[in-house]
Amino acid sequence: MNRILRSQLPPNPRDLAVFDTTTGSSPGRTRWSNFSIWGIAFLLVLSSFVAKAQTTVIIGTNSGVNTTTTYPCALSDYYGGHHAQYLYNNAAMTGAGIPAGALITQIGWVANATTITGHLIEGFTIKLKNTTITGVSTTAWETGTSTVYGPQNYSYASGTAGNILFTLSTPFTYDGTGLLVDVCHGAATTSFSSNPALQWQTLVGYNASHSYRADNVNGCSSATVTNTGTATTRPRLVVTYTVPPACSGTPNAPLATLSGAASVCAGVTDRKSTR
């Protein structure tokens, strides 16, 4: 039996089971180190994935659906041109669990199966805006929105039911206030069919929708504000979002030159003054 000198013992007694008395080395320790490195790397990748995992929620209770001729309907085609704005206030957003700093990656609506032939909305466009307004006007359009989808032609596939989602061209950062959703479409010469049955919420408690529709008009450029539909009814909104990892550590040196209230991380405000 080989005797092991104290000086030959590996630094960690737990490695005795794999200590080589012939070479005086501990190959098991090397293998464990490699495993540790890969394990740490895996955990880092996993934590990054979890931090960026997408969540999809629906805002608003289901009070029924619009008919093939009534409004509000975000994907309407009963008239060839359409412009609408829908407001989801802070209570609606936080009630759905969407935190300040969330990156919205998809917007959509919930459809009940509808039989439609020839549905086509030309140049469908979605715009978003963070806002603190308490209700939308039915005599004016809210300005300052950002285009996040389109213009793209869209056709509802007859009989489709469930979430109809549109992936944003650029993720939109929600700031924790209310969310204004602006949709529009149309052209100088338009065709028409019917509105798909989209689920809506009635009796919201404030003016939550403003809808204008007309034939042979581009709703995205029309200044007409004539309202159609009930202002306290709005479509249920489907939102897919991610939550960026929380900020930690010390900001990089250039950030020290920021003054006033400046955004350093999503959902975080830095109020340090300049040096």
Salt bridges, closest charged atoms under 4 A:
ASP15 OD2 - ARG29 NH1 2.60
GLU142 OE2 - LYS129 NZ 3.00
ASP182 OD2 - HIS83 NE2 2.94
